[in-house]
């Protein structure tokens, strides 16, 4: 039999898409499922962005364009990062790709290999560990703990740094917990990393989804020259299906990652990029309204979960996820997530989908209507009413 590459054994996936497929299969059988598993805004892309993309298509922007991105988008991305992070980013340091995820993938592939170690948050976005393993490097989990507000200490990071550490991955606001690295902790992390020669990848795609908190980037602490700073349009502008992301890159990585873009996707659709220009330069009315709705939903889901015996839930400070502690139910994260889908018609993710340190938790996305969230909470409570509470 024709064999597959053994490297595929090291490549993971996103459980959210697997659970979504299972939920869709149940719906095809006539079951009703409330979707709290997938991480995308349930709002429409703002109208002026859609119109900009349609206008670009009508104007003939339907062909290849420069692999690094259109100059006009690179310019507004550089201005946005400079203004919001308190740093100085040149347009020539910004690359554009179909989503922010390619920069995570290409960033690790361009810098890490067998024998290297990469420190990454756990629980954290599952593609971090997947890509580290695929590159042949060794993943070193950095526990994200509830008692620290779903963060970690600078000392936690320092004790995991070794001469083999090639990269440190940071994520704030965080998927799956909604936790943040506040300005003081970010400064402490930067002080630790100042004394260690490694690359830094800071995933900041939820940077504009904050509740009563200020965004802080490690890049603002004199580390820009070795930091890959990711951002994108999917979350802030409800553009998940448009596939548009960007990154500010250290000078030595610009040409290698451009080569990886050319070898994989050639370029990013120019009409989509022009829609991105409209997103960053246009009105924010719909974006602000979306965040206000997320705040209302966040407060409702936290209150509802805390009212269910066996579950406790801290208030997330960013993104659109809650990460409730379900140890009081006596069930494992996977068992409870499976039962909620199969028996209660509520699709959620087990905390272990985000790493071993996610045991005892579920991840719920509150990117759904308040009505559906309330129905889901009632269904969760109904299921657990028949489970002995520890």
DALIN-V779041 format. One record per backbone hydrogen bond with DSSP energy under -1.0 kcal/mol. CO is the residue of the C=O (numbers start at 0). NH is the residue of the N-H. Records with the same first field share a line. If there is no record, write none. Layout:
BEGIN
CO=NH + NH
END
This chain:
BEGIN
4=7
5=8
6=9
7=10
13=16
14=18
15=19
16=20
17=21
18=22
19=23
20=24
21=25
22=26
23=27
25=30
26=29
33=346
35=364
37=39
45=49
46=50
47=51
48=52
49=53
50=54
51=55
52=56
53=57
54=58
55=60
56=59
59=61
65=68
67=95
69=73
70=74
71=75
72=76
73=77
74=78
75=79
76=80
77=81
78=82
79=83
80=84
89=92
90=93
92=248
94=246
96=98 + 244
99=102
100=104
101=105
102=106
103=107
104=108
105=109
107=111
112=115
115=137
116=165 + 166
117=139
118=168
119=141
121=143
124=127
125=129
126=130
127=131
128=132
129=133
130=134
131=136
132=135
137=117
139=119
141=121
144=147 + 149 + 150
145=148
150=144
152=156
153=157
154=158
156=159
161=164
163=116
165=198
166=118
167=200
169=202
173=177
177=316 + 317
178=173
181=185
182=186
183=187
184=188
185=189
186=190
187=191
188=192
189=193
192=195
195=197
198=167
199=227
200=169
201=229
202=171
203=206
205=208
208=318
216=219
217=220
222=225
223=226
225=199
227=201
228=247
229=203
230=245
232=236
233=238
238=241
243=232
244=96
245=230
246=94
247=228
249=252
250=253
252=256
253=257
254=258
255=259
256=260
257=261
258=262
259=263
260=264 + 265
264=266
268=272
269=273
270=274
271=275
272=276
273=277
274=278
275=279
276=280
277=281
283=287
284=288
285=289
286=290
287=291
288=292
289=293
290=294
291=295
292=296
293=297
294=298
295=299
296=300
297=301
298=302
299=303
300=304
301=305
304=307
307=310
311=324
316=210
319=365
321=363
323=361
324=311
325=328
326=329
327=389
331=335
332=336
333=337
334=338
335=339
336=340
337=341
338=342 + 343
339=345
344=33
346=35
348=362
349=352
350=353
351=354
353=123
354=357
355=358
357=360
359=325
360=350
362=348
363=321
365=367
368=372
369=373
370=374
371=375
372=376
373=377
374=378
375=379
376=380
377=381
378=382
379=383
380=384
382=385
383=386
END
